[in-house]
Amino acid sequence: MQNLLGILLIAAMIATVAMLVRGIIAFLRTSEADLKGSGVSESGLKQNRMMRMRIAWQAVAIIIVILLLVMSRSQG
C-alpha cells in the first residue's frame, strides 16, 4: 500500500509542477490589451483556472503525505 501511495505522491507532485508551469506560461502570454481591457480577460480566467488546479494537486499531495505518515506510525 505504501508503494502505491508513493507512486501517487510522485504523480501528484508532477501534476503540481505541470500546473505551475502552465500558469506561468498563461501569465507570460498576457497582452497589454488584456491588461487595459474592461472586465475579465480570457487570459485572466486561464491563469485563475491553472492556479486552482495547482492548489488542488498540492492538496492531494499533502493528503497522501499525511496518509503515509499515519501508516508509518501504525506499523512502528
MIGUNU-131085 format. One line per 10 residues: number of its first residue (from 0); for each residue x, y, z of N, C-alpha, C, O. Coordinates in steps of 0.02 Angstrom, whole numbers. Example, Ala and Ser with C-alpha at 12.3 -4.5 7.8 and 13.67 -1.06 7.14 Angstrom:
MIGUNU-131085
0> 660,-284,390,615,-225,390,660,-165,390,712,-166,423 | 642,-112,354,684,-53,357,645,2,394,670,57,402;
This chain:
MIGUNU-131085
0> 41,-60,0,0,0,0,43,63,0,27,112,-34 | 98,61,38,141,120,41,175,133,-27,186,190,-45 | 190,79,-64,219,89,-130,170,124,-176,190,169,-214 | 107,104,-173,56,135,-214,49,209,-196,44,252,-240 | 47,224,-131,42,294,-110,104,334,-130,98,393,-147 | 162,302,-128,223,336,-151,219,354,-224,238,409,-244 | 194,308,-265,186,322,-337,134,377,-347,144,422,-388 | 79,374,-310,28,426,-316,55,494,-293,37,546,-322 | 97,494,-243,127,557,-219,171,587,-274,168,647,-286 | 212,546,-305,254,571,-359,212,598,-416,227,651,-444;
10> 158,563,-433,114,587,-486,81,654,-467,76,698,-509 | 61,660,-405,30,723,-382,81,781,-383,64,837,-400 | 143,766,-365,195,818,-367,210,839,-439,219,898,-452 | 212,791,-485,223,807,-556,165,849,-582,176,897,-619 | 104,831,-564,45,869,-586,47,940,-558,29,987,-593 | 70,947,-496,75,1014,-466,124,1057,-505,110,1115,-520 | 182,1029,-521,232,1067,-559,206,1083,-628,218,1138,-654 | 171,1035,-660,144,1048,-727,94,1105,-725,95,1148,-770 | 51,1107,-675,2,1161,-670,37,1228,-655,15,1280,-680 | 90,1226,-616,128,1287,-602,158,1314,-666,154,1374,-680;
20> 188,1271,-706,219,1292,-769,166,1319,-817,176,1370,-850 | 109,1283,-822,56,1307,-866,29,1374,-844,12,1416,-885 | 25,1386,-778,3,1450,-752,52,1506,-768,32,1561,-785 | 116,1491,-762,168,1541,-778,165,1557,-852,171,1616,-871 | 157,1507,-895,152,1519,-967,91,1562,-983,96,1608,-1023 | 35,1547,-951,-26,1588,-962,-14,1660,-939,-37,1707,-971 | 22,1668,-884,38,1735,-859,83,1772,-908,72,1832,-921 | 132,1738,-936,179,1770,-982,146,1788,-1049,169,1833,-1084 | 92,1754,-1066,57,1769,-1128,6,1825,-1121,-29,1841,-1169 | 1,1855,-1064,-45,1910,-1053,-23,1969,-1096,35,1991,-1092;
30> -68,1995,-1135,-51,2051,-1179,-71,2117,-1146,-107,2118,-1095 | -48,2170,-1175,-66,2236,-1149,-140,2249,-1157,-171,2283,-1116 | -169,2222,-1210,-242,2230,-1221,-281,2195,-1166,-333,2220,-1145 | -255,2137,-1142,-288,2102,-1087,-287,2144,-1024,-335,2146,-986 | -231,2178,-1012,-224,2218,-952,-266,2282,-954,-292,2304,-903 | -273,2312,-1013,-308,2375,-1019,-382,2366,-1035,-420,2414,-1030 | -402,2307,-1053,-472,2295,-1070,-517,2299,-1010,-495,2296,-952 | -581,2305,-1024,-629,2308,-969,-654,2238,-954,-662,2197,-1000 | -665,2223,-892,-691,2158,-874,-636,2106,-868,-576,2122,-868 | -657,2044,-862,-610,1989,-853,-590,1963,-922,-632,1950,-965;
40> -524,1955,-931,-500,1931,-995,-495,1855,-996,-496,1823,-943 | -491,1827,-1055,-483,1754,-1062,-418,1732,-1030,-414,1678,-1000 | -366,1772,-1037,-302,1756,-1007,-307,1754,-931,-278,1710,-899 | -342,1801,-903,-351,1802,-830,-389,1742,-805,-373,1714,-753 | -440,1722,-843,-478,1662,-824,-435,1600,-827,-440,1556,-784 | -392,1596,-878,-348,1537,-884,-297,1536,-826,-283,1483,-799 | -271,1595,-809,-224,1598,-753,-257,1575,-688,-227,1537,-650 | -318,1597,-676,-354,1577,-615,-368,1502,-615,-361,1470,-563 | -386,1475,-673,-400,1403,-678,-337,1362,-663,-340,1311,-629 | -280,1384,-690,-217,1348,-677,-197,1353,-604,-171,1305,-576;
50> -210,1410,-573,-194,1418,-502,-237,1372,-459,-213,1341,-412 | -302,1368,-475,-346,1323,-437,-326,1251,-445,-328,1212,-397 | -306,1231,-506,-284,1163,-517,-220,1148,-479,-212,1093,-452 | -174,1196,-478,-112,1186,-440,-126,1177,-366,-97,1134,-334 | -170,1217,-340,-188,1212,-269,-221,1145,-255,-209,1114,-203 | -263,1122,-301,-296,1057,-292,-245,1000,-291,-249,956,-249 | -198,1002,-337,-147,949,-338,-102,953,-277,-80,901,-252 | -88,1013,-253,-49,1019,-191,-87,988,-132,-58,954,-90 | -152,999,-130,-193,970,-77,-191,894,-80,-186,860,-29 | -197,866,-140,-193,793,-149,-126,767,-124,-123,717,-88;
60> -72,801,-142,-5,780,-120,1,782,-44,29,737,-14 | -26,834,-13,-22,840,60,-63,784,94,-41,755,144 | -121,769,66,-162,715,95,-125,648,89,-127,608,136 | -92,636,34,-54,574,26,4,571,76,16,518,105 | 38,627,86,92,628,136,65,613,205,96,575,243 | 8,642,222,-22,628,288,-39,554,294,-27,523,346 | -68,525,241,-83,453,243,-20,411,252,-21,362,290 | 33,429,218,96,393,225,123,398,297,147,349,325 | 118,458,326,142,467,395,100,426,444,127,395,491 | 35,426,435,-10,388,479,6,313,472,8,277,522;
70> 15,291,411,29,220,401,97,200,430,103,145,457 | 146,244,426,212,227,453,211,225,529,247,186,560 | 170,268,560,164,267,634,127,205,659,143,179,712 | 78,183,619,40,125,642,79,60,635,65,11,670 | 129,59,591,170,-1,582,226,-4,633,249,-59,650 | 249,53,657,306,55,702,286,53,771,328,55,816;
